[in-house]
Amino acid sequence: MQENEFNELKVISKFAPQLVVPIGEGFEKTFNMELTFSDPPKLLSKVKLGIHLCQPLGIIHGGVYASIAESMASIGTAREVLPQGKVAIGQSNATYFLRPVSYDAGYIYASAMPKHMGKTSWIWDIDITDEEKRVCATSRVTIAVLDPDRIKQSKKVENDSEA
């Protein structure tokens, strides 16, 4: 993530006692997603490709696209609902793979825009493109917006060594 976006998420995380792991320190960190907040509520991101993200044929694993989409939708929703004392949790993820991308193709880029921003759910459309701006995957992700007491939470993580 870019430094200014990371700092904004750290501030939001600090004042969101319902979070167990700070935003930006969870699963999305494993594939080094760099997130940029565009014109709110739009989000942009990029991921540096490598062999660690590919399946045996040398193309990017479909789970990477689905993970990027759900991470962006979750973070985008959380950014708005955490200050209201709510939490954002993935509810559904439909990701369609349109074009294979080689693990050595540089970066993939994602653009996420909400289609619906309701009190109990948000729906996002995410397009993921290659370096030539060709759509290689597209996703529709639904995020549930809940009161934190509706979910069972683990012990809060204070730093990476406790995870």
C-alpha atoms as a printed R data frame, in Angstrom:
    type eleno elety resid chain resno       x       y       z
1   ATOM     1    CA   MET     A     1   0.000   0.000   0.000
2   ATOM     2    CA   GLN     A     2   1.089   3.546  -0.551
3   ATOM     3    CA   GLU     A     3   2.313   5.267   2.619
4   ATOM     4    CA   ASN     A     4  -0.518   7.834   2.844
5   ATOM     5    CA   GLU     A     5  -3.223   5.178   2.368
6   ATOM     6    CA   PHE     A     6  -1.505   2.885   4.853
7   ATOM     7    CA   ASN     A     7  -1.373   5.697   7.422
8   ATOM     8    CA   GLU     A     8  -5.067   6.496   6.887
9   ATOM     9    CA   LEU     A     9  -5.947   2.834   7.427
10  ATOM    10    CA   LYS     A    10  -3.772   2.710  10.557
11  ATOM    11    CA   VAL     A    11  -5.666   5.693  11.985
12  ATOM    12    CA   ILE     A    12  -9.020   4.092  11.173
13  ATOM    13    CA   SER     A    13  -7.825   0.778  12.656
14  ATOM    14    CA   LYS     A    14  -6.634   2.489  15.844
15  ATOM    15    CA   PHE     A    15 -10.097   3.862  16.552
16  ATOM    16    CA   ALA     A    16 -11.892   0.651  15.609
17  ATOM    17    CA   PRO     A    17 -11.729  -1.600  18.665
18  ATOM    18    CA   GLN     A    18 -13.747  -4.216  16.788
19  ATOM    19    CA   LEU     A    19 -10.699  -5.038  14.608
20  ATOM    20    CA   VAL     A    20  -8.492  -7.947  15.627
21  ATOM    21    CA   VAL     A    21  -5.880  -7.352  12.878
22  ATOM    22    CA   PRO     A    22  -5.221  -3.811  11.581
23  ATOM    23    CA   ILE     A    23  -6.354  -3.106   8.019
24  ATOM    24    CA   GLY     A    24  -3.479  -3.710   5.625
25  ATOM    25    CA   GLU     A    25  -1.764  -6.211   7.932
26  ATOM    26    CA   GLY     A    26  -3.903  -9.252   7.054
27  ATOM    27    CA   PHE     A    27  -4.176 -11.552   4.069
28  ATOM    28    CA   GLU     A    28  -3.726  -8.818   1.458
29  ATOM    29    CA   LYS     A    29  -0.217  -8.263   2.812
30  ATOM    30    CA   THR     A    30   0.765 -11.781   1.656
31  ATOM    31    CA   PHE     A    31   0.439 -10.785  -1.997
32  ATOM    32    CA   ASN     A    32   1.779  -7.229  -1.501
33  ATOM    33    CA   MET     A    33  -1.283  -5.378  -2.742
34  ATOM    34    CA   GLU     A    34  -0.569  -1.674  -3.162
35  ATOM    35    CA   LEU     A    35  -3.819   0.182  -2.527
36  ATOM    36    CA   THR     A    36  -4.715   3.712  -3.610
37  ATOM    37    CA   PHE     A    37  -7.869   5.580  -2.672
38  ATOM    38    CA   SER     A    38  -9.116   7.307  -5.797
39  ATOM    39    CA   ASP     A    39 -12.139   9.583  -5.833
40  ATOM    40    CA   PRO     A    40 -14.085   8.114  -2.900
41  ATOM    41    CA   PRO     A    41 -15.479   5.556  -2.823
42  ATOM    42    CA   LYS     A    42 -13.420   4.215  -5.767
43  ATOM    43    CA   LEU     A    43 -10.307   2.173  -4.990
44  ATOM    44    CA   LEU     A    44  -7.325   1.282  -7.168
45  ATOM    45    CA   SER     A    45  -4.598  -1.272  -6.532
46  ATOM    46    CA   LYS     A    46  -1.712  -3.035  -8.155
47  ATOM    47    CA   VAL     A    47   0.045  -6.299  -7.423
48  ATOM    48    CA   LYS     A    48   3.569  -7.213  -8.532
49  ATOM    49    CA   LEU     A    49   3.423 -10.608 -10.158
50  ATOM    50    CA   GLY     A    50   5.806 -13.449  -9.442
51  ATOM    51    CA   ILE     A    51   6.117 -17.197  -9.334
52  ATOM    52    CA   HIS     A    52   4.612 -17.259  -5.822
53  ATOM    53    CA   LEU     A    53   1.249 -16.217  -7.338
54  ATOM    54    CA   CYS     A    54   1.060 -18.724 -10.187
55  ATOM    55    CA   GLN     A    55  -0.442 -22.131 -10.706
56  ATOM    56    CA   PRO     A    56   1.508 -25.016 -12.343
57  ATOM    57    CA   LEU     A    57   1.022 -23.713 -15.916
58  ATOM    58    CA   GLY     A    58   2.846 -20.486 -15.026
59  ATOM    59    CA   ILE     A    59  -0.221 -18.256 -15.083
60  ATOM    60    CA   ILE     A    60  -1.639 -16.276 -12.183
61  ATOM    61    CA   HIS     A    61  -3.782 -18.435  -9.918
62  ATOM    62    CA   GLY     A    62  -7.505 -17.587  -9.987
63  ATOM    63    CA   GLY     A    63  -7.529 -17.279  -6.212
64  ATOM    64    CA   VAL     A    64  -5.238 -14.256  -6.513
65  ATOM    65    CA   TYR     A    65  -7.852 -12.378  -8.539
66  ATOM    66    CA   ALA     A    66 -10.636 -13.359  -6.127
67  ATOM    67    CA   SER     A    67  -8.466 -12.324  -3.166
68  ATOM    68    CA   ILE     A    68  -7.643  -8.946  -4.668
69  ATOM    69    CA   ALA     A    69 -11.336  -8.305  -5.350
70  ATOM    70    CA   GLU     A    70 -12.528  -9.310  -1.888
71  ATOM    71    CA   SER     A    71  -9.725  -7.419  -0.148
72  ATOM    72    CA   MET     A    72 -10.521  -4.231  -2.039
73  ATOM    73    CA   ALA     A    73 -14.266  -4.512  -1.422
74  ATOM    74    CA   SER     A    74 -13.741  -5.287   2.266
75  ATOM    75    CA   ILE     A    75 -11.277  -2.441   2.793
76  ATOM    76    CA   GLY     A    76 -13.410   0.015   0.821
77  ATOM    77    CA   THR     A    77 -16.492  -0.844   2.844
78  ATOM    78    CA   ALA     A    78 -14.608  -0.903   6.154
79  ATOM    79    CA   ARG     A    79 -13.186   2.531   5.445
80  ATOM    80    CA   GLU     A    80 -16.722   3.913   5.528
81  ATOM    81    CA   VAL     A    81 -18.435   1.729   8.150
82  ATOM    82    CA   LEU     A    82 -15.756   1.301  10.837
83  ATOM    83    CA   PRO     A    83 -16.126   4.919  12.027
84  ATOM    84    CA   GLN     A    84 -19.840   4.119  12.537
85  ATOM    85    CA   GLY     A    85 -18.928   1.188  14.820
86  ATOM    86    CA   LYS     A    86 -19.782  -1.442  12.185
87  ATOM    87    CA   VAL     A    87 -17.658  -4.176  10.606
88  ATOM    88    CA   ALA     A    88 -17.359  -5.306   6.973
89  ATOM    89    CA   ILE     A    89 -17.289  -9.035   6.199
90  ATOM    90    CA   GLY     A    90 -17.185 -10.782   2.820
91  ATOM    91    CA   GLN     A    91 -20.499 -12.430   1.997
92  ATOM    92    CA   SER     A    92 -20.101 -13.518  -1.637
93  ATOM    93    CA   ASN     A    93 -17.475 -13.337  -4.344
94  ATOM    94    CA   ALA     A    94 -18.108 -14.153  -8.004
95  ATOM    95    CA   THR     A    95 -14.876 -13.825  -9.956
96  ATOM    96    CA   TYR     A    96 -14.664 -14.561 -13.664
97  ATOM    97    CA   PHE     A    97 -11.337 -15.261 -15.386
98  ATOM    98    CA   LEU     A    98 -11.227 -13.808 -18.885
99  ATOM    99    CA   ARG     A    99  -7.572 -13.828 -19.908
100 ATOM   100    CA   PRO     A   100  -4.567 -15.732 -18.541
101 ATOM   101    CA   VAL     A   101  -1.665 -13.643 -17.314
102 ATOM   102    CA   SER     A   102   1.872 -15.011 -17.022
103 ATOM   103    CA   TYR     A   103   3.601 -14.809 -13.642
104 ATOM   104    CA   ASP     A   104   6.406 -12.746 -15.231
105 ATOM   105    CA   ALA     A   105   4.115 -10.133 -16.848
106 ATOM   106    CA   GLY     A   106   4.944  -7.314 -14.408
107 ATOM   107    CA   TYR     A   107   1.851  -6.076 -12.584
108 ATOM   108    CA   ILE     A   108  -1.885  -6.511 -12.571
109 ATOM   109    CA   TYR     A   109  -4.102  -3.542 -11.746
110 ATOM   110    CA   ALA     A   110  -7.521  -3.456 -10.119
111 ATOM   111    CA   SER     A   111 -10.269  -0.871 -10.005
112 ATOM   112    CA   ALA     A   112 -13.131  -1.247  -7.525
113 ATOM   113    CA   MET     A   113 -16.351   0.739  -7.450
114 ATOM   114    CA   PRO     A   114 -19.387   0.130  -5.248
115 ATOM   115    CA   LYS     A   115 -22.707  -0.433  -7.008
116 ATOM   116    CA   HIS     A   116 -24.764  -0.423  -3.813
117 ATOM   117    CA   MET     A   117 -23.931   1.099  -0.416
118 ATOM   118    CA   GLY     A   118 -26.684   0.004   1.961
119 ATOM   119    CA   LYS     A   119 -27.012  -0.187   5.725
120 ATOM   120    CA   THR     A   120 -26.481  -3.965   5.832
121 ATOM   121    CA   SER     A   121 -24.593  -4.741   2.609
122 ATOM   122    CA   TRP     A   122 -22.419  -3.213  -0.056
123 ATOM   123    CA   ILE     A   123 -21.978  -4.598  -3.567
124 ATOM   124    CA   TRP     A   124 -18.766  -3.911  -5.468
125 ATOM   125    CA   ASP     A   125 -17.671  -4.395  -9.083
126 ATOM   126    CA   ILE     A   126 -13.951  -4.967  -9.544
127 ATOM   127    CA   ASP     A   127 -12.047  -5.168 -12.846
128 ATOM   128    CA   ILE     A   128  -8.505  -6.499 -12.934
129 ATOM   129    CA   THR     A   129  -6.351  -5.631 -15.941
130 ATOM   130    CA   ASP     A   130  -2.909  -6.513 -17.234
131 ATOM   131    CA   GLU     A   131  -0.176  -4.071 -18.189
132 ATOM   132    CA   GLU     A   132  -1.793  -3.614 -21.609
133 ATOM   133    CA   LYS     A   133  -5.065  -2.526 -19.914
134 ATOM   134    CA   ARG     A   134  -6.877  -5.678 -21.045
135 ATOM   135    CA   VAL     A   135  -9.430  -7.016 -18.560
136 ATOM   136    CA   CYS     A   136  -8.179 -10.386 -17.327
137 ATOM   137    CA   ALA     A   137 -10.698 -10.906 -14.502
138 ATOM   138    CA   THR     A   138 -13.865  -9.256 -13.267
139 ATOM   139    CA   SER     A   139 -15.600  -9.710  -9.928
140 ATOM   140    CA   ARG     A   140 -18.783  -8.827  -8.122
141 ATOM   141    CA   VAL     A   141 -18.334  -8.941  -4.350
142 ATOM   142    CA   THR     A   142 -20.980  -8.508  -1.673
143 ATOM   143    CA   ILE     A   143 -19.850  -7.288   1.733
144 ATOM   144    CA   ALA     A   144 -22.057  -7.665   4.797
145 ATOM   145    CA   VAL     A   145 -22.152  -4.684   7.169
146 ATOM   146    CA   LEU     A   146 -22.715  -5.892  10.723
147 ATOM   147    CA   ASP     A   147 -22.577  -4.845  14.337
148 ATOM   148    CA   PRO     A   148 -19.369  -6.337  15.788
149 ATOM   149    CA   ASP     A   149 -21.286  -8.249  18.459
150 ATOM   150    CA   ARG     A   150 -22.798 -10.417  15.688
151 ATOM   151    CA   ILE     A   151 -19.483 -12.162  15.040
152 ATOM   152    CA   LYS     A   152 -17.186 -14.246  17.226
153 ATOM   153    CA   GLN     A   153 -13.786 -12.621  17.362
154 ATOM   154    CA   SER     A   154 -10.350 -13.908  18.195
155 ATOM   155    CA   LYS     A   155  -7.874 -12.278  20.529
156 ATOM   156    CA   LYS     A   156  -6.619  -8.941  19.198
157 ATOM   157    CA   VAL     A   157  -3.230  -9.169  17.457
158 ATOM   158    CA   GLU     A   158  -0.791  -6.586  18.798
159 ATOM   159    CA   ASN     A   159   2.033  -7.328  16.332
160 ATOM   160    CA   ASP     A   160   3.015  -9.826  13.631
161 ATOM   161    CA   SER     A   161   4.898 -12.069  16.057
162 ATOM   162    CA   GLU     A   162   1.625 -12.967  17.801
163 ATOM   163    CA   ALA     A   163  -0.144 -14.071  14.610
